[in-house]
Amino acid sequence: MARTTGRRKIGMLEEAFVGRFNDHHAFLLAKMLSRIDAIEADIVDVDAQIEAYLAPFAAAAAKLEQIPGVGPVAARAIIAEIGVDMSRFPTAAHLAAWARFAPGINESAGRKKGSSSTGHGNPYLARMLGQVAVGAARTSTFLGERYRRIARRRGAKRAIVAVARSVLSVIWHLLSDPDATFRDLGVGFYDTRIHPQRRARHHVRQLEALGYQVTAVRLAAA
């Protein structure tokens, strides 16, 4: 009855059972297996119930699954927490503020402070968005590059919050416009938007940090 990688250890399992596995162990093991089967049956029933409730929102869930890091479970959880009616939020920033993912929120002694400290917040939504951000961080996409850029400068935690806020913005646009579809901006998006002089200064600082002395000379255009 060994499964997956356990099947490679059948010989070891058989050897371990010799002289050490009696009727009492068989009775207990049968009870454990029966309980596992019952739990798995309950999971199947719960999944079927979730699919039934989700049926009216299947199209919206499919749109959210286009976002890097958002899988079927995450899409369903997000819709369950924020719904699909974005008319309640005039802009994506309003949705982020409601979810307490707006910039400028500081916490001291358990009290939220800052111009964006209003909003209900939602621990279930926050947890799911955090998982989405971590998943997106591993991808070669705009969101993945956004995470890496912020993590280098401000740390992983701030990068996760920033990416989660970006995901909320994408969600708002996808659910606000029935015709909207997700289009990844790509890993090189920032490079096409950063001013050349700023990029040059950044590369010079990187080389100087490695111990090089750099003299930047701009070549004439051909």
C-alpha positions as CSV (number, residue, x, y, z in Angstrom):
1,M,0.0,0.0,0.0
2,A,3.0,2.3,-0.2
3,R,2.5,5.3,-2.4
4,T,4.7,7.7,-4.5
5,T,8.3,7.7,-3.3
6,G,7.4,5.1,-0.6
7,R,7.2,2.4,-3.2
8,R,11.0,2.5,-3.6
9,K,11.2,1.5,0.1
10,I,8.9,-1.5,0.0
11,G,11.7,-3.9,0.7
12,M,12.8,-1.9,3.8
13,L,9.2,-1.7,5.0
14,E,8.7,-5.4,4.7
15,E,11.9,-6.0,6.6
16,A,10.9,-3.5,9.3
17,F,7.6,-5.3,9.8
18,V,9.1,-8.8,10.3
19,G,8.6,-9.8,13.9
20,R,7.4,-6.3,14.8
21,F,3.9,-6.1,13.3
22,N,1.2,-8.0,15.1
23,D,-2.6,-8.1,15.2
24,H,-2.8,-5.1,17.5
25,H,-0.7,-3.0,15.0
26,A,-2.9,-4.2,12.2
27,F,-6.1,-3.1,14.1
28,L,-4.7,0.4,14.8
29,L,-3.4,0.8,11.2
30,A,-6.8,-0.2,9.8
31,K,-8.5,2.5,12.0
32,M,-6.0,5.1,10.7
33,L,-6.5,4.2,7.1
34,S,-10.3,4.3,7.6
35,R,-10.0,7.8,9.0
36,I,-7.8,8.9,6.1
37,D,-10.4,7.5,3.6
38,A,-13.2,9.4,5.4
39,I,-11.3,12.7,5.4
40,E,-10.4,12.3,1.7
41,A,-14.1,11.6,1.0
42,D,-15.0,14.8,2.9
43,I,-12.5,16.8,0.9
44,V,-14.1,15.6,-2.4
45,D,-17.5,16.7,-1.1
46,V,-16.2,20.1,-0.1
47,D,-14.5,20.6,-3.4
48,A,-17.7,19.7,-5.2
49,Q,-19.6,22.2,-3.1
50,I,-17.0,24.9,-3.8
51,E,-17.3,24.3,-7.5
52,A,-21.1,24.6,-7.3
53,Y,-20.9,27.9,-5.5
54,L,-18.2,29.2,-7.9
55,A,-20.0,28.3,-11.1
56,P,-21.5,31.8,-11.6
57,F,-18.0,33.3,-11.1
58,A,-16.0,30.8,-13.2
59,A,-15.2,33.3,-15.9
60,A,-13.9,35.8,-13.4
61,A,-11.8,33.1,-11.7
62,A,-10.3,32.1,-15.1
63,K,-9.3,35.7,-15.8
64,L,-7.5,35.9,-12.4
65,E,-5.6,32.7,-13.2
66,Q,-3.8,34.6,-16.0
67,I,-1.9,36.6,-13.3
68,P,1.5,35.1,-12.5
69,G,1.3,33.4,-9.1
70,V,-2.4,33.0,-9.1
71,G,-3.6,29.4,-9.4
72,P,-7.1,28.0,-9.2
73,V,-7.1,27.9,-5.4
74,A,-5.9,31.5,-5.1
75,A,-8.4,32.8,-7.7
76,R,-11.3,31.2,-5.8
77,A,-10.1,32.5,-2.4
78,I,-9.6,36.1,-3.8
79,I,-13.1,36.1,-5.3
80,A,-14.6,34.8,-2.1
81,E,-13.0,37.7,-0.1
82,I,-13.5,40.7,-2.5
83,G,-16.3,39.5,-4.8
84,V,-16.4,40.5,-8.5
85,D,-18.3,43.8,-8.2
86,M,-15.6,46.4,-8.4
87,S,-18.0,49.3,-8.6
88,R,-17.6,49.5,-4.8
89,F,-14.1,50.7,-5.4
90,P,-13.7,53.8,-7.6
91,T,-10.1,53.0,-8.4
92,A,-7.6,50.2,-7.8
93,A,-6.0,52.4,-5.1
94,H,-9.3,52.3,-3.2
95,L,-9.3,48.5,-3.3
96,A,-5.7,48.4,-2.0
97,A,-6.6,50.8,0.8
98,W,-9.7,48.7,1.7
99,A,-7.5,45.6,1.9
100,R,-4.8,47.6,3.9
101,F,-2.2,47.2,1.2
102,A,-1.9,50.9,0.5
103,P,1.5,52.5,0.9
104,G,2.1,54.8,3.8
105,I,0.7,52.5,6.5
106,N,2.9,52.3,9.6
107,E,2.2,50.3,12.8
108,S,3.3,51.2,16.3
109,A,2.2,49.4,19.5
110,G,-0.5,47.5,17.5
111,R,-2.1,50.7,16.1
112,K,-2.2,51.5,12.4
113,K,-1.0,55.0,11.5
114,G,-0.6,56.9,8.3
115,S,-2.7,58.6,5.6
116,S,-3.7,55.2,4.3
117,S,-4.5,53.5,7.6
118,T,-8.3,53.3,6.9
119,G,-9.8,50.2,5.5
120,H,-11.1,46.9,6.8
121,G,-8.3,44.6,6.0
122,N,-8.7,40.9,5.7
123,P,-6.3,38.3,7.1
124,Y,-7.5,35.6,4.7
125,L,-7.0,37.9,1.7
126,A,-3.6,39.1,3.0
127,R,-2.4,35.5,3.5
128,M,-3.4,34.5,0.0
129,L,-2.0,37.6,-1.6
130,G,1.3,36.9,0.2
131,Q,1.4,33.4,-1.3
132,V,0.6,34.8,-4.7
133,A,3.4,37.4,-4.4
134,V,5.9,34.7,-3.4
135,G,4.8,32.5,-6.3
136,A,5.1,35.5,-8.7
137,A,8.6,36.3,-7.4
138,R,9.9,33.0,-8.9
139,T,8.7,33.8,-12.4
140,S,10.4,35.6,-15.3
141,T,7.6,38.2,-15.5
142,F,7.1,41.9,-14.7
143,L,5.8,41.0,-11.2
144,G,8.8,38.7,-10.6
145,E,11.2,41.5,-11.7
146,R,9.4,44.0,-9.5
147,Y,9.8,41.7,-6.5
148,R,13.6,41.2,-7.2
149,R,14.2,45.0,-7.7
150,I,12.5,45.9,-4.4
151,A,13.9,43.0,-2.4
152,R,17.4,44.1,-3.3
153,R,16.9,47.6,-2.0
154,R,14.3,47.2,0.8
155,G,14.1,43.6,1.7
156,A,11.9,40.6,1.0
157,K,8.9,41.6,3.2
158,R,8.5,45.0,1.6
159,A,8.8,43.4,-1.8
160,I,6.1,40.9,-1.1
161,V,3.7,43.7,0.1
162,A,4.5,45.8,-3.0
163,V,3.9,42.9,-5.4
164,A,0.7,41.9,-3.6
165,R,-0.5,45.5,-4.0
166,S,0.4,45.3,-7.7
167,V,-1.6,42.1,-8.0
168,L,-4.6,43.8,-6.4
169,S,-4.3,46.6,-9.0
170,V,-4.3,44.0,-11.8
171,I,-7.3,42.2,-10.2
172,W,-9.3,45.4,-10.1
173,H,-8.7,46.2,-13.7
174,L,-9.6,42.7,-14.8
175,L,-12.8,42.6,-12.8
176,S,-13.8,46.1,-13.7
177,D,-13.7,45.6,-17.4
178,P,-15.4,42.5,-18.8
179,D,-13.2,42.8,-22.0
180,A,-9.9,43.2,-20.1
181,T,-7.3,40.5,-20.4
182,F,-4.0,40.1,-18.6
183,R,-0.9,41.1,-20.6
184,D,2.5,40.7,-18.9
185,L,4.7,43.8,-19.3
186,G,7.8,41.6,-19.3
187,V,11.1,41.4,-17.3
188,G,12.6,44.3,-19.3
189,F,9.8,46.8,-18.7
190,Y,11.8,48.8,-16.2
191,D,14.9,49.0,-18.5
192,T,12.7,50.7,-21.2
193,R,11.4,53.2,-18.7
194,I,14.4,54.2,-16.7
195,H,16.3,57.3,-18.0
196,P,19.6,56.5,-19.6
197,Q,21.6,58.7,-17.3
198,R,20.0,57.1,-14.2
199,R,20.8,53.7,-15.5
200,A,24.4,54.8,-16.2
201,R,24.8,56.1,-12.6
202,H,23.4,52.8,-11.2
203,H,25.9,50.7,-13.2
204,V,28.8,53.0,-12.1
205,R,27.8,52.6,-8.5
206,Q,27.7,48.8,-8.8
207,L,31.2,48.7,-10.3
208,E,32.5,51.1,-7.7
209,A,31.1,48.9,-5.0
210,L,33.2,46.1,-6.4
211,G,36.3,48.2,-6.1
212,Y,36.6,49.5,-9.6
213,Q,37.4,53.1,-10.5
214,V,35.0,54.1,-13.3
215,T,35.2,57.0,-15.7
216,A,32.1,57.3,-17.8
217,V,32.5,58.6,-21.3
218,R,29.5,59.0,-23.5
219,L,30.1,57.8,-27.1
220,A,28.7,59.9,-29.9
221,A,25.8,58.3,-31.7
222,A,26.6,56.6,-35.0
